[in-house]
Amino acid sequence: MATTRTTRRTAGVAAAVLAVAAAAAVTTAVDRTADAAETAACDGVLFDDFAYDSSSDPDIAARGWTVRTNAGGPGVPGAAWPASNVSFPTVDGAKSLQLRAATDGTGGGTSHAELFHQQKFFEGTYAARVKFADTPVSGTDGDHLVETFFTITPLDAPLDPDYGEIDFEYLPNGGWGETGPIFYQTTWETYQAEPWIADNTHTSQRQSFAGWHDLVFTVSGGHVKYYVDGALVADHSGKYYPETPMSINFNLWFIDTAAHAGGTSVYQQQVDYVMHTAGEVLTPAEATARVNGYRADGVEHTDTVGSGGGECPTEPPTTDDPTDPTDPPTGGADCATAPDWAFGSVYTAGNTVVHERSANGNPSGPKSGDGEHLWRANWWTQGSEPGWTPQWTDLGAC
């Protein structure tokens, strides 16, 4: 259940991100073999192939990344975040970022992992190729853990209106009230820790996502759109659209130890690459082509975000894709049988309704213009408008 996430990751990340933003203005613009790329119109691009030797490689900090080592949330109280849980092995033939998390069922015997960049990324396209795992590399299975790719703005105060967060979060063994694998795409307006108030919207898929996946989200024109393997799976807008620059983050952590079955269990998540193009909206196919171009040119890393300059790879992007990734899923025939959503009606998990969400989260106000969608209730709800609250999953346009 996405609305019961305790204080999530910001307790540790917020302090660290602020420290990096203040002290680390040292990102190398274009280094190693980036000069091989032809000068073009790509202003403001981060591309990193994670070709580092270890978590202590000096290029990591020089390029604006931080390997987290400070204690704090999210996850199991008392857990450590050791630098040794971040490594860069060759995985399936390519150098990759690898995150490790382990637990013996106690706070002192639990460790998480995180790598994050500077707080300087806003509108544009974000892409990463991520390998999720359903089972541990050693030990018993079943732990509640979160495998991620996300951006975030620190929370300066409870219900801070400038807070923002855009999440891909995969829970292979459930958690937050879920009992099986679930993949969340969640966009946050803000939150308050005590008492807990979560102001977000999310979309989810209840199935296994073990293995490599191309994850893309775009931030543009008031919409945050999420793509998995080229398919549009979520479109969030309205008040959830971010207002401020964010950092790029990958972390692996345990929600709790309630499901631990004994001994020590070790889990891993890998990331092949990450790319952000500032102010430029790419389709998933174009993002993949851009990455292939950098690799063809031998570019391991380039970062011109905020510098006003940039280089594109010599291999241009292509939109020659047999499928149209911008076509959203559709509600299909169920739209004809589902009732219209009503503010005063009670809905339970699995109920479906038809509704065009409002423009500003006010059901009696103007419509969003998105058209009618089919929505499924995630749990008991009354008075929560589909499209503006996490009680509902968007099943597509009617």
C-alpha positions as CSV (number, residue, x, y, z in Angstrom):
1,M,0.0,0.0,0.0
2,A,1.8,3.1,-1.3
3,T,0.4,5.4,1.3
4,T,1.9,3.7,4.4
5,R,5.6,4.1,3.6
6,T,6.8,5.5,7.0
7,T,9.3,8.2,6.4
8,R,10.6,6.6,3.2
9,R,14.0,7.4,2.0
10,T,14.2,11.2,2.6
11,A,15.6,11.1,6.2
12,G,19.0,10.0,4.9
13,V,18.9,11.2,1.3
14,A,17.7,14.7,2.1
15,A,20.7,15.6,4.3
16,A,23.2,13.9,1.9
17,V,21.7,15.5,-1.2
18,L,21.9,19.0,0.4
19,A,25.5,18.4,1.4
20,V,26.4,17.3,-2.1
21,A,24.6,20.2,-3.7
22,A,26.5,22.6,-1.5
23,A,29.9,21.1,-1.7
24,A,30.1,19.2,-5.0
25,A,30.1,21.6,-7.9
26,V,32.8,19.6,-9.6
27,T,31.0,17.5,-12.2
28,T,33.3,16.8,-15.1
29,A,31.7,18.2,-18.3
30,V,32.8,15.6,-20.9
31,D,35.6,13.2,-20.1
32,R,37.5,10.1,-21.1
33,T,36.4,9.4,-24.6
34,A,33.6,11.9,-24.9
35,D,35.6,13.9,-27.4
36,A,34.9,11.2,-29.9
37,A,31.3,12.3,-30.1
38,E,30.4,15.0,-32.7
39,T,29.2,18.4,-31.5
40,A,25.4,18.6,-32.0
41,A,22.4,20.2,-30.4
42,C,22.2,18.0,-27.2
43,D,22.3,20.7,-24.6
44,G,22.4,19.2,-21.1
45,V,22.9,15.5,-21.1
46,L,24.0,13.1,-18.4
47,F,25.1,9.6,-19.6
48,D,26.9,7.2,-17.4
49,D,27.9,3.6,-18.3
50,F,29.1,2.9,-14.7
51,A,32.6,1.9,-15.8
52,Y,34.1,2.4,-12.3
53,D,36.6,0.3,-10.5
54,S,34.9,0.3,-7.1
55,S,32.9,2.4,-4.7
56,S,36.1,4.3,-3.8
57,D,36.9,5.2,-7.5
58,P,37.7,9.0,-7.4
59,D,35.8,9.5,-10.6
60,I,32.5,8.8,-8.8
61,A,32.7,11.9,-6.7
62,A,34.3,13.9,-9.5
63,R,31.3,13.2,-11.6
64,G,28.7,14.3,-9.0
65,W,27.8,10.9,-7.6
66,T,27.7,10.0,-3.9
67,V,27.9,6.5,-2.4
68,R,25.7,6.8,0.6
69,T,27.2,5.8,4.0
70,N,25.1,7.7,6.5
71,A,22.5,6.0,8.7
72,G,18.8,6.7,8.6
73,G,15.7,5.9,6.6
74,P,14.2,4.5,4.6
75,G,13.8,0.9,5.7
76,V,14.8,-1.1,8.8
77,P,15.7,1.0,11.8
78,G,19.4,0.6,12.7
79,A,20.4,-0.7,9.3
80,A,23.7,0.3,7.9
81,W,24.5,1.8,4.4
82,P,28.1,0.6,3.8
83,A,30.0,1.8,0.8
84,S,31.0,-1.9,0.2
85,N,27.3,-2.6,-0.8
86,V,27.9,-0.6,-4.0
87,S,30.1,-2.2,-6.6
88,F,30.7,-2.2,-10.4
89,P,31.1,-5.8,-11.6
90,T,30.6,-7.0,-15.2
91,V,27.0,-8.3,-15.4
92,D,25.8,-10.2,-18.5
93,G,28.8,-8.9,-20.5
94,A,28.6,-5.2,-19.5
95,K,30.0,-3.1,-16.6
96,S,27.2,-2.3,-14.3
97,L,26.3,-0.6,-11.0
98,Q,25.4,-3.3,-8.5
99,L,23.5,-2.6,-5.2
100,R,23.6,-5.2,-2.4
101,A,21.3,-5.5,0.6
102,A,21.4,-8.2,3.3
103,T,19.5,-9.0,6.5
104,D,19.6,-11.6,9.3
105,G,16.2,-10.4,10.6
106,T,17.7,-7.8,13.0
107,G,18.4,-4.1,12.6
108,G,22.0,-4.5,13.4
109,G,22.3,-7.3,10.9
110,T,20.7,-5.5,8.0
111,S,22.4,-3.4,5.4
112,H,21.1,-1.4,2.4
113,A,22.7,0.4,-0.6
114,E,22.3,3.7,-2.4
115,L,24.0,5.8,-5.1
116,F,22.7,9.2,-6.0
117,H,23.6,12.3,-8.1
118,Q,23.4,16.0,-7.5
119,Q,20.1,17.9,-7.2
120,K,20.1,19.5,-10.6
121,F,17.7,17.5,-12.8
122,F,14.3,18.7,-13.8
123,E,12.3,18.5,-17.1
124,G,13.3,16.1,-19.8
125,T,13.8,12.4,-20.3
126,Y,15.2,9.9,-17.7
127,A,16.3,6.4,-18.8
128,A,18.0,3.4,-17.2
129,R,18.3,-0.3,-17.9
130,V,17.8,-2.1,-14.6
131,K,17.9,-5.7,-13.6
132,F,15.4,-6.6,-10.9
133,A,15.7,-9.8,-8.8
134,D,12.8,-11.9,-7.3
135,T,15.0,-14.1,-5.2
136,P,18.2,-13.7,-3.1
137,V,21.6,-14.6,-4.4
138,S,22.0,-16.5,-1.1
139,G,19.8,-17.3,1.9
140,T,16.1,-17.8,2.4
141,D,13.6,-15.9,0.2
142,G,10.5,-13.8,1.1
143,D,11.9,-10.6,2.5
144,H,10.1,-7.3,1.9
145,L,12.5,-5.2,-0.1
146,V,12.4,-2.3,-2.6
147,E,14.4,-2.1,-5.8
148,T,14.4,1.4,-7.3
149,F,15.2,4.0,-9.8
150,F,13.9,7.5,-8.8
151,T,14.4,11.2,-8.6
152,I,13.8,13.3,-5.5
153,T,13.8,16.8,-4.0
154,P,14.5,17.0,-0.2
155,L,11.7,17.7,2.2
156,D,12.6,20.9,4.0
157,A,9.5,20.9,6.3
158,P,6.4,18.8,6.8
159,L,4.1,19.1,3.7
160,D,6.8,21.1,1.9
161,P,5.1,22.3,-1.3
162,D,8.5,22.2,-3.1
163,Y,9.1,18.5,-2.4
164,G,9.0,16.2,-5.3
165,E,9.6,12.6,-6.1
166,I,9.2,10.4,-9.1
167,D,9.6,6.6,-8.4
168,F,10.0,3.3,-10.1
169,E,9.8,0.9,-7.1
170,Y,9.7,-2.9,-7.5
171,L,8.7,-5.1,-4.5
172,P,9.4,-8.7,-5.5
173,N,7.9,-10.2,-2.3
174,G,5.3,-7.6,-1.6
175,G,5.1,-5.2,1.4
176,W,3.0,-2.2,2.3
177,G,0.0,-4.5,2.5
178,E,0.8,-6.4,-0.7
179,T,1.5,-10.1,-0.7
180,G,3.0,-10.7,-4.1
181,P,5.3,-9.0,-6.6
182,I,4.2,-5.5,-7.4
183,F,5.8,-2.7,-9.5
184,Y,4.9,0.9,-8.5
185,Q,5.2,4.1,-10.5
186,T,4.6,6.8,-7.9
187,T,4.6,10.6,-8.2
188,W,4.6,12.7,-5.1
189,E,3.4,16.2,-4.2
190,T,4.5,16.1,-0.6
191,Y,4.2,14.3,2.7
192,Q,4.3,14.6,6.5
193,A,6.0,12.1,8.8
194,E,4.2,12.7,12.1
195,P,1.3,12.1,11.9
196,W,1.7,10.3,8.5
197,I,0.2,12.1,5.6
198,A,1.1,11.0,2.0
199,D,0.1,13.2,-0.9
200,N,0.9,11.1,-4.0
201,T,-0.6,9.2,-6.9
202,H,0.5,5.9,-8.2
203,T,0.1,3.2,-10.8
204,S,1.1,-0.4,-10.4
205,Q,1.4,-3.8,-12.1
206,R,1.0,-7.0,-10.0
207,Q,3.4,-9.4,-11.7
208,S,7.0,-10.4,-11.7
209,F,9.5,-8.1,-13.3
210,A,12.6,-10.2,-12.7
211,G,15.4,-9.6,-15.2
212,W,16.5,-6.6,-17.3
213,H,14.0,-3.9,-18.1
214,D,14.3,-0.5,-19.9
215,L,12.8,2.1,-17.6
216,V,12.0,5.6,-19.0
217,F,10.1,8.5,-17.6
218,T,9.5,11.9,-19.1
219,V,8.8,15.2,-17.3
220,S,7.3,17.7,-19.6
221,G,4.2,19.9,-20.2
222,G,2.7,19.2,-16.8
223,H,2.8,15.4,-17.2
224,V,5.1,12.7,-15.8
225,K,4.9,9.7,-18.1
226,Y,6.4,6.3,-17.2
227,Y,7.4,3.6,-19.7
228,V,8.5,0.0,-19.1
229,D,10.1,-1.8,-22.0
230,G,8.7,0.8,-24.4
231,A,5.1,0.6,-23.2
232,L,3.4,3.6,-21.5
233,V,2.2,2.4,-18.0
234,A,1.4,5.6,-16.2
235,D,0.7,9.3,-16.8
236,H,0.5,11.5,-13.7
237,S,-0.2,15.2,-13.8
238,G,-1.9,18.1,-11.9
239,K,-0.5,19.0,-8.5
240,Y,1.9,16.0,-8.6
241,Y,4.0,17.5,-11.4
242,P,7.4,18.5,-9.8
243,E,8.3,22.1,-9.1
244,T,12.0,22.0,-8.3
245,P,15.3,20.3,-9.5
246,M,15.8,16.7,-8.2
247,S,18.6,14.2,-7.7
248,I,18.9,10.9,-9.6
249,N,18.9,7.9,-7.2
250,F,19.2,4.1,-7.1
251,N,18.8,2.3,-3.9
252,L,18.0,-1.2,-2.5
253,W,16.5,-1.5,1.0
254,F,14.2,-3.6,3.2
255,I,10.8,-2.3,4.3
256,D,10.9,-4.5,7.4
257,T,12.1,-7.9,8.7
258,A,8.6,-9.3,9.4
259,A,8.9,-11.9,6.6
260,H,12.5,-13.0,7.2
261,A,12.7,-16.8,7.5
262,G,16.1,-17.1,9.3
263,G,19.8,-17.0,8.5
264,T,21.2,-14.2,6.4
265,S,19.7,-13.4,3.0
266,V,21.5,-11.3,0.3
267,Y,19.8,-9.6,-2.6
268,Q,21.2,-7.7,-5.5
269,Q,20.0,-5.1,-8.1
270,Q,22.0,-4.1,-11.2
271,V,21.9,-1.0,-13.4
272,D,23.5,-1.1,-16.9
273,Y,23.4,2.7,-17.6
274,V,21.6,5.9,-16.8
275,M,20.8,8.8,-19.1
276,H,19.0,12.2,-18.7
277,T,18.4,14.7,-21.5
278,A,17.4,18.1,-20.0
279,G,14.3,19.6,-21.6
280,E,14.2,17.0,-24.4
281,V,11.4,14.5,-24.6
282,L,12.5,11.2,-26.2
283,T,10.5,8.1,-26.9
284,P,11.8,4.9,-25.4
285,A,13.1,3.9,-28.8
286,E,14.9,7.2,-29.2
287,A,16.4,7.0,-25.7
288,T,17.8,3.5,-26.5
289,A,19.2,4.7,-29.8
290,R,20.9,7.7,-28.1
291,V,22.5,5.3,-25.6
292,N,23.7,3.0,-28.4
293,G,25.2,6.0,-30.1
294,Y,27.2,7.0,-27.0
295,R,28.5,3.4,-26.7
296,A,29.3,3.2,-30.4
297,D,31.4,6.4,-29.9
298,G,33.2,4.9,-26.9
299,V,31.7,7.4,-24.5
300,E,31.6,6.0,-20.9
301,H,30.4,9.3,-19.3
302,T,29.3,12.8,-20.2
303,D,27.6,15.4,-18.1
304,T,26.6,18.8,-19.4
305,V,23.5,19.3,-17.4
306,G,23.5,22.9,-16.2
307,S,26.6,23.8,-18.2
308,G,24.7,25.1,-21.3
309,G,26.7,22.8,-23.7
310,G,26.5,19.2,-24.8
311,E,27.3,16.6,-27.4
312,C,25.2,14.1,-29.1
313,P,26.5,10.7,-30.3
314,T,27.3,10.4,-34.0
315,E,24.5,7.8,-34.4
316,P,21.3,9.7,-34.5
317,P,18.1,8.6,-32.6
318,T,15.5,6.8,-34.6
319,T,11.8,6.6,-34.2
320,D,11.5,3.5,-36.4
321,D,9.7,1.4,-33.8
322,P,7.2,-1.3,-34.8
323,T,5.0,-0.2,-31.8
324,D,3.9,3.2,-30.7
325,P,5.1,3.5,-27.1
326,T,3.0,6.7,-26.7
327,D,-0.3,4.9,-27.1
328,P,-1.7,4.4,-23.6
329,P,-3.5,1.2,-22.5
330,T,-7.2,1.1,-23.0
331,G,-10.0,0.1,-20.6
332,G,-11.6,-2.0,-23.4
333,A,-15.0,-3.6,-23.1
334,D,-15.1,-3.2,-19.4
335,C,-15.7,0.5,-19.8
336,A,-19.2,-0.3,-21.1
337,T,-20.2,-2.2,-18.0
338,A,-18.5,-0.3,-15.2
339,P,-20.6,2.3,-13.4
340,D,-19.6,6.0,-13.3
341,W,-17.7,7.0,-10.2
342,A,-19.7,8.6,-7.5
343,F,-18.3,10.7,-4.6
344,G,-20.6,9.2,-1.9
345,S,-20.4,5.6,-3.0
346,V,-18.3,3.0,-1.2
347,Y,-15.9,0.9,-3.2
348,T,-13.9,-2.1,-2.2
349,A,-10.8,-3.8,-3.7
350,G,-11.4,-4.8,-7.3
351,N,-14.4,-2.6,-8.0
352,T,-14.1,-0.7,-11.3
353,V,-15.6,2.6,-12.3
354,V,-15.5,5.0,-15.3
355,H,-14.4,8.6,-14.6
356,E,-12.6,11.5,-16.1
357,R,-10.4,13.0,-13.4
358,S,-10.7,16.7,-12.5
359,A,-8.1,19.2,-13.5
360,N,-7.0,20.2,-10.0
361,G,-8.2,17.4,-7.7
362,N,-11.6,19.0,-7.1
363,P,-14.3,16.5,-8.4
364,S,-16.8,19.3,-8.7
365,G,-14.4,21.5,-10.7
366,P,-13.3,21.5,-14.3
367,K,-12.3,18.3,-16.0
368,S,-8.7,17.5,-16.9
369,G,-9.4,16.9,-20.6
370,D,-7.9,13.4,-20.4
371,G,-11.2,11.8,-21.2
372,E,-12.9,8.9,-19.4
373,H,-10.7,6.2,-18.0
374,L,-11.4,2.8,-16.4
375,W,-10.2,2.7,-12.7
376,R,-9.9,-0.2,-10.3
377,A,-10.1,0.3,-6.5
378,N,-7.1,-0.9,-4.6
379,W,-8.8,-1.2,-1.2
380,W,-11.9,0.2,0.6
381,T,-12.5,3.8,-0.4
382,Q,-15.1,6.5,-0.3
383,G,-14.8,10.1,-1.6
384,S,-11.4,9.6,-3.1
385,E,-11.3,10.7,-6.7
386,P,-9.8,8.4,-9.2
387,G,-6.7,9.9,-10.8
388,W,-5.9,12.0,-7.7
389,T,-5.5,9.4,-4.9
390,P,-3.5,6.2,-4.5
391,Q,-6.8,4.3,-3.8
392,W,-7.2,3.8,-7.5
393,T,-5.3,2.1,-10.4
394,D,-5.7,3.5,-13.9
395,L,-6.6,0.7,-16.3
396,G,-6.6,2.9,-19.4
397,A,-8.7,5.2,-21.5
398,C,-12.2,4.2,-22.5
